[in-house]
Amino acid sequence: MTTKEKTSRAGIEDGRALFAFQKVKEAKESSNVKFDQYKSYVKKLPSLIQVNGFGQALAFCFQKRAFL
């Protein structure tokens, strides 16, 4: 990989991280989301993805409609 490719990849990853941080911050400040439940749900999500796969984890999230 060239330096330019590394820089653009880092830029994309930084953008994703910033977007995720902003969404978590919005959820914490939102009055209609109980942040403790949100935090618990988010902590369980990686293991849900590993056990069931990404598609099934997304299907579960949409079915549950936990925080969407």
N, C-alpha and C positions, 0 to 999 in steps of 0.2 A: 504494500500500500504506500502511496505517496503521502507526503505531508498534507497536501491539499485534501485528499480523501479522508485522512484522519481528522482534519479540522472540520470538514463538513459533517462527518459522522458525529463528532463531539457536539457540534452545533445542533444537530437534530436531537440527540439525546438530552442536551440541556433544555431544548424547547419542550420535549416530552415531560421532563422532570418539573419544569416550571408550570406546565399545564396541570399536572397531577397535584402539585402543591397548591395551586390556586383553587382547584376543585375541593380539596380537603379543607382548606381554609373557609371556603364558602359553606361547606357542610357544617363546620364547627360554629359558624356565625349564624346559620339559618335557625329560625325559631321552630320550623316544622320537623327537624331531624334531631333525634336524641343521640348526642354524640357518643355516649358510652356504647350504645347498641351499634352505631356505625363503626366505631373503633374495633369492637369485637368481631363484627362481620368482616371487616377488611383484613384483620389478622388471620382469619380462617381461610380466606380466599386462595392463597398460594397452595395450601395443602389440598383444597378442593380441586384445584386445577391439576395438581400432580396425580391425584388418585383417579379422577374422572376424565381428565382431558379438558382442553380449553373450551371446546364447543359445548360439552355437557355442563361445564361450570357456568358458561354464559346462559345456557338454557335454564339452569337452576335459578340464576339471578333474576332473569326476566319473569320466570314463573313465580318466584317468591315476591318479586317487586319490593325488595327490602328498602332500597334507598333511591330508586329511580324516579 
